[in-house]
Amino acid sequence: MTLLQKKEILEAHLKNLKSVVVAFSGGVDSALVLAMSLSALGRKNTLAVTAQSESLAQRELLAAKKLAESLGAEHLILQTNEMNSPEYRANPINRCYHCKSELYSRLSAIAKERNISHIVNGINQDDLGDHRPGIVAAKEFGVVSPLAQSGFDKKDIRELARETGLITWDKPANPCLSSRVPYGEPVSPEKLSMIERAEDLLLSLGFTELRVRHHGDIARIELKKSDMPRALTEPVSSTIQDRFKQIGFKYVTLDLESFRSGRLNEGLVEIKEETCLKSN
């Protein structure tokens, strides 16, 4: 199926939904869903909602606001409270289930209050084969995934986003800050603040695709292979080390395997949906 055919299916699918609340993170996936919803349904029938919490970096919130404004969308910032959940803070392998349950519960209330027919997200075909406990929560709340249902994978999304003129078409994936804490290690606002400040520093130094993984006293930096030499060159190396220690890390390491999205999912056994729900 060609990209044009997938686009036509997506447009028809969205029109059938009549009105939507878009779970809008500001990433390329949800941005495309928002742009296509606005095109198919109009501003009156499209509401973008971004969840704000300790797990969302301030830079990502500001970027989402800017993007929604550029698209002319009505944009609501929703304060979510997943950190109040002991299950979420314990950081089990289905942590995302608890986060998304909180989000979709709140979005359902907004949809009901505003008489909006459906909630939609940016899940695509590539996500369906990954460890994504949040998909379980989406199914429980009847959330629609128009990209996945229209046959879009990540490559399709970036190509259509570029053709559509979205400024985020090539934006690197950037999951929530909690994804930088290894499963089983408790998540806390303090840890997330440390991670955010450390990543902000690296971005200010000109690095782009990166993660700072929180391992207690140790910060494990993941960068692209091509960026590693500069991180080890003065004065950049000393700046990183000094600032990370000011943030609260005792030791700073550079992962020689380089940046790879989803690193903390590696090594997990195949997880069935029933397993994801055992702790509920």
N, C-alpha and C positions, 0 to 999 in steps of 0.2 A: 504494500500500500504506500502510495506517495505521501509526501508531507502535505500537499494540497488536499488530498483526499482526507487525511487525518484532521486537517484544519476544518474542513467542511463538516465532518462528523462532530467535532468539538463544538462548533457554532450551533449546529442543530440541537445537540444535547443540552447546551446551556439555555437555548431558547425554550426548550421543553420544561426547564426548571422554573420558569416564570420570574422568580426573584431569589436572590442568594445573599447569604452572609459568607464572605470569603475569609477564611483563616489565613491572615496575611502576615507572613514573617518578614517580608522584604527580600527574600531570596528569589532567584530567577524562576523557580517553579510556581510559587504562589503569586509572583508578579505577573506571570503570563496568564494565570487563571483570572486575576483581577482585570487585566487589560482586555482579555477576550470577553469577560462577563460584561464589562462596560460597553463593549462594542455590540454584543448580542442583546443585552437587556436594558442598557441605558443606565445613567446615574441613579435615577429614581428607584430602580429595582436591584441595585448593587450596593452593598455595605461592606467595606473593608474593616476588619478588626484585628488589631495587633495586641498580643498579650505582653504586658510589662511585668517583670518580676526580677528577682536577683539573678536569675539564670540567663537573662538577656543583657548583653553588653550595651552600654549606653550608645556607643557608636552605631550599633545595629538598629536601635530604636530611632535615632535621628535619621538614619538612611531610609528607613521605612516611611517615616513621615514625609521626607522630601520626595520619595518616589510616588507615594499616594497623591501628594499635591500636584506633582507633574502630570499625573494621569487624570486629574480632575475628579478623583473619587471622594466620596464621603468616607472619612476615616475616623474610627473610634479607637482610642487607647484604653485597653481593659486591664486593670490591676488584678492579676491572678495570685493565688495563695497556695501553690503547690508545696512551698516550704513548710506549711503548717501540717502537712501529712507526714506522720512517722514513717510510713512505707516509702515515700519519696526520699526523705532524708537518709534512710538506711541504704539507699543506692543499690537495690537489687538489680538483676539483669533485665528486669522488666520495669525499670524506673520510668521510662517514657510512657508506659501505660498510665501511671498515676498522674503524670503531668498532663497528658492529653485528656484524661477523664475530667480533670479539673477544668481544662480549657473548653472542651465540648459541652460540659454541663452549663457553663456560663454562656456560651454561644447559643445554646438551645433556648435559654431564658430570654436572650436578646431577640432571637428569631421569633419567639412566641409573642413577645411584647410588641414587636414591630410588624407582626403578621407577615413575616418573610418565610417563603416556602421551604428553602433548603439551606443547609450549611455545606460549603464545598472546601476542599483542601487541595494541596499541590502534589499529592502522591502520584507517582508515575510508574510505568512498567518496571523500571529498574529497581524501584524500592520494594517491589513485591517479593524479590528473591533475597532480600537482606534481612538482618535481624531488626525488625521494626515493631516492637510491642505497641506503639502508638496506633498502628493500623487496627489492632484488636479494639481499642477504645473507639476508633472511628466507626467501626462496624456496629458496635453496641449503641451508639448514638445516631445511627442512620446517616452519617456524614457521607456525602457524595465525592468521589474522586474522578472528576471529568477527564483529566489528562490520562490516567490509567485506563479508564473505560473507553477512551477514544484511540488507544493504541500508542500513546506518546512515550518514548523513552527519553533519557536525558539529552541525547544528541538531538533529537527532534525538537525538544523544548528550547535548547540554545539556538538552534537554527531559526525557528519561528520567532523567538524573542528578538533576534538580530534583525530579521526581516520586518518585524513590527516596529522596530526603533526603540526597544526598551534599553535604557542605559545600563541595566544590570545583566545583559545577555551573557556576558563572560565573567560574571562575578563568581568567585570561588565559593564552594559550599561552606557554610559556617554554622554548624549546629550549636545548640545551647551550651553555655559554659559548663554545665554539669557533666557534659560528655567528656570533659578533660580529667575527671576524677575516676580512677579505676573502680569497676563494680565491686561492691562490698565495702568500700571505704566511704564513711558517711559524708554526705554533702552538707555544706554549711555556707551561710552568707560570707563568712570570713574567707573561706577557701575560694569562693567564686570571685570575690573582690580582688584577691591576690592574682588570680588567673587573668582577670580583665586588665588589671594595671600592667601586668607583665606583657600581655599581648599588645596592648596599646603602645608600649615602649618599642617593641619590635616593629610594629607598623610605622611608627614615627621615624624609625631608622631606615625605612625604605623596603623592608621585607614584606612580602605579599601573602603567599600561601604558607600558613604556619599554624602550629598549635603549641600551647604550653601545657604539658600534662603535670598535674599536681600529685606528687608522690611523697606526701608528708613534708619533710625538710628539703626534699629534692625537687627542683624544677627540671623537667625533661623537655627540651626544646626540639620541635620537629620543623625543619625547613626543607625547601627544595634543595636537591643536590647542588645545583648551580649557585645557591646562596651560601652554602656552608663555608667556603673559603673566606668570604668577607666577614662572616660572624666570628671567625677565628683570627682576624687581622686587627691590629691596633689602629685607632683607639676604640673601634667598635666592640671588641672583645671585653675590654675593661669596663666600658660603659654598661654593657649587658650585665656583667658580673656584679658591679657595684650597685646598680639600680635594683637588680633582683634581690640582692641581700637587704637593701633598704625596704623592699616590699615585704620581706619576711622569710625568704628562702635562705637556707644555710649553704646549700650546694646547688650549682648550676651545671647541667649536663647538656650536651648536644647529641641527639640520637643519630648514629651513623647510618641507620637505615633510611633516613630522610622522611619527609612529610608523606603521609598516606592517610587519606580520610577514612575514618572508621577503624583506626588502629586498635582501639580498646575492645572492638568486637571480635578481633582475631583470636582464635583459640576457643571460642565458645562452641559448645556442641550445638547441633541443630535443635532449635527450640520450637516446639509446637505451641499453638495458641492455648491449649489446655494448660501447659506448664506455666505460661505467662500469667494465667489467672489464679494459680494456686494460692498465692499470698493475699488474695482479695477477700 
